[in-house]
């Protein structure tokens, strides 16, 4: 028997996590000198968090240490159970170095137990998309080998596109230059980014104005979307609910009555993309 793990950077909603029986590794963030661990939205003050950012607060995120991973994993192994962990993109954090060290140590201590992990090669609800369908297979009784094969097929067909409202936050994270930030914000330039097959964020194109940027997101879904009637579509919004609602309306007008789920961006991801971000996740023919 094995337990299915995910991390809070997959951003699945807390009720969904409970329904699926997932074990969640909570990732930390700090704002106003207070450290928090994202609770999948259960008691999160999303508006308060983004309001602080708009007023100039600079939240920080950090990697988990080896002790934290041991605290999550060892009790499961000690009960005689194995672990399968669907992670967010390893390109996005140094936390997985600590995780791999702990796994090596625990395998020596529990040689009969197995610990596997699968890099979703995306983050936020892109990783949540992969985790959600992994959990459905898990609940159906899939073995670890069967889950490996299923996710190896699903991950390359998981599209994560997003547009940011203010380049300041990407600039802080080193994604754009200082000149690009100033000029882009003055001209209303909105970069459209996505996760490539390696799990890296790529600046795909840019659009002038949010309306045009959202039109570009629809274009990509039209060009690359596949089996949209079979898989959920996720729309992410960072303190811009009205924009997200109108975006969903435009998607349904074009693509029909899809199973679209709208969720807020959590504080860990929001620390890097900033308020006003809109994301679109769907099953695709290719990333």
N, C-alpha and C positions, 0 to 999 in steps of 0.2 A: 504493500500500500504506500502511496505517496501523497504529499500535500502540495497543492499548487500555490505558489507565491507570485505576487506582483509587487510593484513599488508605487508610492503615491504619485510619482511623476507620470503614471498612466492616466491619472485624473478621472477614472471611472467614479460615478456618483456613489456615495456611501451606501445608499439603499441597494444599488446593484451589486456592490461588493459583498454585502451581507447575503443577498439572495443567491449569489454564486458560490458562497463559502470560501472566498479567497483569503489568503493570509497576506496582509499588507505590510511592507517595509516603508515606514514613514520617513520622508526626506525633510531635512530642516531648512528653515529660513529665519533670518533675523531682521527685525525692523524696530526702530526706536529702542535699541539696546536690549530687546527682548527676543529670546529664541523660541520658535514654535516648530511643531512638526505637523505637516499638513494632514488633516483628518478627513480628506475626501469630501469636504463641504458640509460635514455634519454640524459643526458649530463655527464655521468660518465667517468672519465679517468681511465679505468681498468688497463691499462699497467702502468700508472704513480703510481697508488696505490700499485700494487704488486712490482714494482721496488723499492719503498720506503721500503717495507717490506724486500726485499732481501738485502737492504743496512743497515738493522738493526732497522728501525723504528718499534715501537710497537703500533699499533692502539688499541684503546679502544672502547668498546661498552657500552651502558648504557640503563637502563629501562626508559620508559616514566613516567612522573609524572601525578598526577590526573588532573592538569590543562590542559595538552595536550589532554587527553582523553575527557575531557569536551568540549574542542574546536572542536573536531571531531564530537562528538555525539549530543550535545545539539541543534545545528541549524537544524538538521534533525527532531528531536523530536518536536521542536518548530513549524515546518511546518506541523505538524500533521501526520508525517510518522513514521513507525517503523524501527527497525534495526536488521539485521542478519549479524553476523561477524564470518567469518572463520579465526581462529587464527593459528599461528604456535604452536608447542608443548609447553604446559604449564610447562613441565619438564625442559625447557631450559632457563627460564628467570623468574625473580621476578616481571616483569612488569605487570603481570596479577593480582597481588594484588591490585595495583592502579586502574586497569581497573574495577575490581569487586566493589571496593569502590564507584567509580563514577557511575556505573550502579545502585547501591543501592540508591544513592542520587538522580539520575535522575528519577528513578521510583517513588520516593516520590513526586518529583516536577511535573512529567507528568504521573499520575496514569493510564491514558487511553492509554498510549503508551506501546509498547512491545520492549524489547531488548533481543535478544538471541545471544549466541555465541556457536561455535562448535570447539572443539580442534581437529585439523587435526592429532595430535600426530606424527608430523614430521616437517621438516623445509626445507628451500630453495625450490627447485622445487618439492620436495615431497609434501609440503604444496601447492605449485603452481598447482600440478596435481589435488589435491582435490578441490582447489579453481576454477580452470578452468572448471571442470565438474559441480561444483555447479553453476557457472555463466551460463552455458548452460541451466541448469534446470530452473534457475531464469528467463532467457529470454523467456523460453517456458511458463512462467506463473505459476510455481510451488508455492504453498502456503508454509508458514513456516513449517507447519507440514509435508508436502510432502518433503521438502528439508531436514528436520531432518531425516526422514526415509531413504531417498536416501543416505545421507552422513554416516549414521550409518552402512549402507551396504558397501559403497565404502571405507571408511577409513581403515578397517582391511585388505583390499585387495590392499593397496598402499605400494609398496616396495621402500625404499630409501636406496641404498647401495653406499658407497664411499670409495675411497682409497686415503690416503695422501702421499705426496712425502717426506716430512720432518717432523719428529716427534717433532721438536722444538715447533711448534705451539700448538700441543696437550698437550705437557708438560706444557706450560705456562697456559693452561686452566685446568690443573690438571688431564688430561686423562691418562697420562703415567708417570712413575717415572723418575727421573733424570738418573738412571743407564740404564733403558730401552731406553731412548732417545739417549744416547751416543752410546750404543752398537748397537741399531737398525740402527742408521744413518751410523755407520761404516760398518755394514754388509749389508746395502742396504735393510733392512727389511721394508716392506710396510704393515701396518695394514689395514685390511678390516673391516669397521664398518657399522652398520645399525641401524635403529630405530625400537625398539621392539613395541609390542602392547600397551605398556604404554606410548610411546613417549620418551623413554630414549635411548641414544646412547649406543650401545653395541659393544665391540670389539669382532667381530665374529671369525676372524682367522687372520693369517698373511701370507705373501708370500715374497720370496726373489726376489727382482727386480720388476720393474713396469710391465714388459711384463707378468710375471707370475700372478701378482695381477689382471691385466685386464682379464686374462684368467679365474681367479676365479670369477670375476664379471659376465662373460658370463655363467659360470657354474651355478650360482645362478639363472640367468634369464632363463636358460634352465630348471632347476629343478622346479622353482616356478612360472614362467611366465604363465599367463592365459589371454585369449582373446586379445592377442597382436595385432591382426588385427583390433580390435575394438577401442582400446585406444592408445593414444599417448605414445611414449617413449621419455623421456628426458635424455640428456647427458649434464652434467655440466663440465666446465673446468675452472680452475683458472690459467690463464696466460700460458696455454699449448694447444693452438689451434691445432697444428699439431698432438699431441698425441690424442686429441679428434677426429679429422677427421679420423685418422687411426683406432681408436676404433669403430667409426660408420661403417666404411667399413667392419670391421670384424663382426659386428652385422648383417649387411645386408647379408653378405656372408652366415652366418649360419641360420638366421631367415627369410630371404626374404626381400622384399621391404617394411619395416615397416615405419610408420609415425614417424620419429625420428627428434626431435628438439634439436639443440645444442645451449647452452647459456653460457655466462660467469658467474662465481660466483661473486656476488656483494661484496662490501667492508665490510658490516656487517658480513656476513657469512665468507668471506675471512679472516677477522681478526682472526678467530679461527682455520680455517683449513689450511690457508697458501697457497702460490703459488704451483702449481704442482698437486693440488687435482683434481681428476676425480670422478664424481658422475653418478650413473645410477638409473633412476626412471622408474618403470613400474607397470602395473596391475598384481597382483599375486594371486595365490590360497590361500596363507597365508603369513603373514610377516615373 
